[in-house]
Amino acid sequence: MKARIHRGARQIGGSCIELESQGKRLLLDLGRPLEAERGEVVQLPLVEGLRDPDANLLGIVLSHPHQDHWGQIPDVESDVPVYVGAIAGEILRQAAFFGAGSWSVRPAGQLRHREPLQIGPFRVTPFAADHSATDAYSLLVEADDQRLFYTGDFRGHGRHHARFDELLQKPPRDVDALLMEGTHVRADGTVQPRGVSERDVRHLFEDTLRYSEGPVLAAFSAQNLDRLCGVYEACVAVGRTLIVDLYAATMAMVSGERDAPVPGSPSYRIWVPQSQRVRVKRAAAFERVNGLGKARIYAEEMATLAPTAVFLYRDGLADDLTRAVSLQRAPLVWSLWRGYLDGEHGSKTRALIRQHDWQVLHHHASGHASVPDLQALAAALQPKSVVPIHTFGFGNYINLFNNVTVRADGEWWEVRP
């Protein structure tokens, strides 16, 4: 079996790996680069079968529903089969309704924890991963008596850290190549200790909500169900009401997360901002709002509840929120990577912070494994070769792991050294 990384050998995001066995090929992920601007045309990787039909390209296996791993699927011009977790596929389908992506693919097969899937000569075994995206997997691919383990994105400090613990305790054996993400492997050689966990974030939110006066804004991804569950639990603990938009509520309903709030849950309300009302009306998708029942909240009641409410915030909700509720000097808890606020995409939020004198706090846990957890995984799998991916610190792997082989984008290499 041969492999080549099209994107990711020396960058974070845009991941795409091509495997070849017996003349047949398989892709692991087809992501959109993180640095690509909204609306920017990004060229597809040079993979035969993405533009014109090629029977030798058997499919694309998606590790999880983050755009830097699936975002170029809509650009594929041929009918290539796609394999993804059932919940991940539904999250992408529902998100497309709200304009958060353009997923229109009917998956050819579903990924399930430790259940092998045969795709031509490739035997693919998914391993459920702890990550900030729901229904994420690492992938073991076997062909020609060789074994490649692709971590995808993972961590060991989320609400589902038991998945990582299980992988350490019951790892696949005889791994020839470990294709391991290294988001937190730094190019300068420094090693950060284990950071904040999802449990820590939940308690930080609880403290902030308990000692804050008036409404609180919480900025986090609607698809980060770990964060949604933690913020909701914090609201319940201190007697506040969490108010989210229809998009976030839909993500929670389809997530399969046992602890996720749903319509009818206490201390939980759902509002439908103007842009989403228009989408529902144009699509005649009235079942999306009719099923909310008494959980639905309108602008007038939002203003009444505001002193004890926590509002989910993002740029697209800001105008509706600031019209409905007085948010002067409100705490804004930024529960995302700080770079999103400091960079170009955070310009609108920074302007609102100045305009409304919001008090910014940062409570966040990374979706990616710390270096100690990366080392623990490598020790458990004992691969013959460790190959860096999804990292800018590829040159530092040799100082942290045994049997490191750095590959270049576009380079074909044998899985067994």
N, C-alpha and C positions, 0 to 999 in steps of 0.2 A: 504494500500500500504506500502510495506517495501522497505528500501534502504540500500545499503552499498557502501562505498567508497573503491575501490580496491587500488588506488594510488592517493595521493593528500591530504590526511587528515593532513599530517605533512611534506609536501614537495611541491616545485614548479615544475610543469611539470609532464608528464606521466599520466595525468588525466584519470580516468575511474570510472564511477559510475554505479552500477547495481540496477535496480528497479524490484520489483516483485508484481504482482497482479493476483489473481485468478489462480495461478499456471503458469502464463506467465511472461516472463522477457524481459527487455529492457535495453540496455546499452546507456549511455550518454558519448560519447568520448571514444577513445581507443588510448591514446597517448604513445609516446616513451619518457622515462625519459630523462631529459636534460643532466644528468651526464653520460649517455651512450656514449661510444666512437663510432666513425664511424666504422662500420663493426662488432661491438660487438653484440653477440646474447643475446637478452633480452627475458626472459621467459614471455609468455602471462599470464595475470591475471587468477586466478582459477575460470573461468566462464564456466559452462557447455554449450557446443555448439560452442565454438571457435575452438576446435580441432576436435571433431566428431560432426556430424549433431545432432541437438536437436530441434525438432519442437517447443519447449517451449521458445526458444530464438528468439524473433520476429524481432530483428533488432538492429542496432547501429545508433544512431543519433549523427552526428558530429556538434559541435558548430561552428567551423571555421577551416580554412586550415593552421594551424601551427602544426609542427610535434609533439610537446608535447601534442597534442590533437587528432591527427589522425595517428601518425607514425607507429603504430603496425597493422594497417589494412592489410598490405601485409603479415603479419605473420599468419593471420587467415586461418586455414586449411579447414574450412567448408564454405558453401555458405550462409552466413548470410546477409540478406538485409541491405543496408546502405542508410541512408537518410542525405542529405547535401544540402546546397544552390546551385542553378544552377551555379552561377558564381564561387563559391568556388570549385565545382567539376571540372569545366573547367580549372581553374587555376592549380589544382593538375594534371589534365590530361596533360596539356601543359608542366608543369614543369618536368613531368616524361620524356618527350622527351629529355630534356636537362640534364638528370641525376640527377635532384634535387628531388629525391624521386622515388618511384616505384608504382605509382597509376595506377591500371588496373581495377578498379571497375566501373561498370555501376550502378549509383544510382537507388534504387528502388523507391525513391520519393524525391521531392525537398522541401526545406524550403522556406517559404515566410512570410514576415512580417505580424504578427497578423492573419495569416490564419491557423486555426487548422488542424491538421493531425491526423486521427484516426489509431492507430496501435494496433490491438487487444483491450484489455481493457484500453489502454493508449491513452489519448487525449493530443497531443503535440502541443502547440502554440508557434511558434518562435517570438521573439521580436528583430528586427534589432538592433545591438549594434555598438557603436563607438569603434573601435579597430584598431590596426596597421595591422591587416589582413582584406582584403576585404571580404565582404559577411559573416560577423560574426553575431552570434545570441546568445541571452539568451533564455532559454527554460522553459516554464511553462508546467509541466506534471500533469495531473489530472487522478485519478483512485480511485475507492472505496470512492467517495465523499471526497477525500483528495487532497491537492494541494502542489506540490513542485516546487519552482522556482530556477533554476540553472542559475547563472549569466554567466557561461563561463568566458571568458576574456573580459573586457570592460574598458572604461574610459569615462571621460566627458570633455576632453580637445583636442580632435582631430578635423579634418576637418568636421566630422559628429557628432559633439557634440549635434546637434539638436535631434538626436535619443535618447540620454541620457535624454535630457530635456523633451522629449515626455513621456519617461517612468516614470519620476518623476511626471509629470502632469496627466498622465493617467495610473496609475499602475494597475496590476491585484489585485483583492481584496481577502480577506480571505485566505491568504497564510499560510499554516501550517508550512512549513520549507523553509527557505531561505538558499540555499547552495551557499555561497558567496566567491568568490576569494578574497584573501588578499595578493597579491604580495608585496604591500607596507606596510603591517602590520608588524612592526619590532618586533623581538623576545626580544630585549632589552627594550621594552616599550616606546621608544621615538617615537614621531609623527612628520613626516616631513610635512611641508606646501605644498600646491599645487605647483607643479613644472612647468617646461617649457611646453608651449603648442605648438601644430603644427604651429599656427600662429607665435609664437615667433621664432621657428626654421626657418621658411620661411624668416623672417626679419633678423635674424642672418646670414643666408646664403647670403642674398642680400648685407649686409654690408661687409661681407668677400670678396665676388666677386667684389664688387665695388672698394675696396681698395687694392686688390691683383694684382701683376704683373705676367704675364705669365700664364701657364696652372694651373688649380686647380683640385685636385682629390677629389671626394665625395664618401665616403664609406657608403652605405646603402643597405638594402635588396631590391632586385629587386621585391619582392612581397609586399613591403610596398608602396602601391600606394599613400597614403597620402603624404609620404615623396617625392616620385618622382614628384608629382604634385607641391609641394612647391618648390623644387629645380628648376624645370622647370620654374615656375613663376619668381623666383629670376633671372634666366638666362635671360629671356625675358626683365625684368625690367632694367638690367644693360648692355644689348647688348652683352651678351655672348651666345655661342652655347653649348647646352647640347649634349654630345655624349655618347650613351649607346650601349650595345651589343644586339644581336638578342634576347637573353633570356629575358632581361628586356623589350625590345620593345614588345615582344609577351605578357608578363604579362600586359602591359599597354593596348594593343589592345583588350584583352579578358576581361578586368576588369569591363567594363561598367561604369567606372568613367567618368563623363561628362568633367572634366578638364584635363584628362590625354592626353599627347601628342600622336599623331599618325603619321605615315608616311605622309609627306606633311605639318605638322605643322611648323611654322617658328622657327628658332633658335633651331632646333632639327635634329640630324643625327644619323644613326644607322650603326654600324660596325659589321662584322662577324669574330670573331677571329678564329684561325686555328682549335681549337677543335670543334667549332660549324660548321665550313665548312665541317669537316669530318663527323659529325653526319648527316648533311643534305644530303651529297653525299651517305653515306651508306644506308640511309633510302629512297633515291630517293625522298626526300621531298622538291623539288626545288621551290614549290609554296611559301615556307617560305621566300625565298630570292627574288624571282621574283616580289613579291608584294611590295617590298620596294621602287622600282622606284628610283627617284632622291634623296630620303632620305638616300640611302646607301652611305657610305663613306669608302674609302680604305686608306691603311697606308700612302701613299704619301700625300694625301690631309689632313689627320689627322695631319701630321707634319706641314703643312702650316697653318692650323687653330689653332694649339695648343696655341699660345699666347692669344687667346680670347676664349678658350674652357674650359669646365668643363667635366671631364671624370668620368663616373661611375667606381668605383674601387671595386674589391674584389680579394682575393688571386688568384683565377683561371684566372683572366685577367691580372695579374701583368706582367708576362713574355712577353706577346704580346704587352702590353702598353709600357713597358720600351724599347722594341726593336723599336717601331714605333715612339716614341716621346721622346724628351729630357725632363726629369722630375727632374733634379737636383735642389734641394732646393724648390721644389714645395710645396704649402700648401696641406696637407691632412686633409680634414674635416671628422672626424670620427663621423658618424651620426647613431651610434648603441650604445647599452649598452657598457659602458667602460670596463666591465669585459671580453667581447669578445676579446678586444685588449690586456688586461693585462694577460689573461690566456694562457693555452697551445695552443688554436686554433689561437692565435694572433702571434705566434712565427715567421712565415714567414713575416708578415707585419712589425713586430718590426725589423727584419733583414734588410728589404728594407728601413725602416726609417733611420737606421744607414748608410746604403750604399749610399743612395741618399740625405741624410741630409734633409729629408722632415720635414716641420714645421707642427706639429699636433695641430689641434683645435678640440673641442668637441661641436657639435651642435646637441642635441638630445632631443626628447620628448618621455617619456615612453608610452608603449602601455597599461598600466594598471592604474586603478583608484587610485587617492589619497585617504588618509583616510577620509578627509572631504566629498569626493564624495561617498565613501562607506557608511558613516554615513547618507548622504542624501538619498541614496537608501533604506537603512534599515528603515529610518523614513517614507518614502513614502509607502513602502510595509507593514510595521507593522506586520511582521511575528510572529507567535507564538513561533518560534524557529529559531535562527541563527546558522548555522553549518559552521565552517571554512573549506576551501578547497583551494588548490593552494597557500599555504603559509607556511612559517617557523615560523610565529608569532601566531600560534594557541592559545598559552597560554595568549596572550595579548588581544584577542577578548573581553574577559569579562570586560576589562577596557574601551572598546570603544563602545560596543553595548549592548542592552538589550536582555534578554532571550537567552543567548548563551549556546549551548550544543556542547562540543567538542567530536567528534567521532574518533574512531581508524580505521585504514585501516583493512578491512576484517570483521568489525562488522556490523551485520544486526541490523536495528532499524526501529521502526514504524515512518512513516512520521508525523503522528499526535501524539504529546507528550501525 
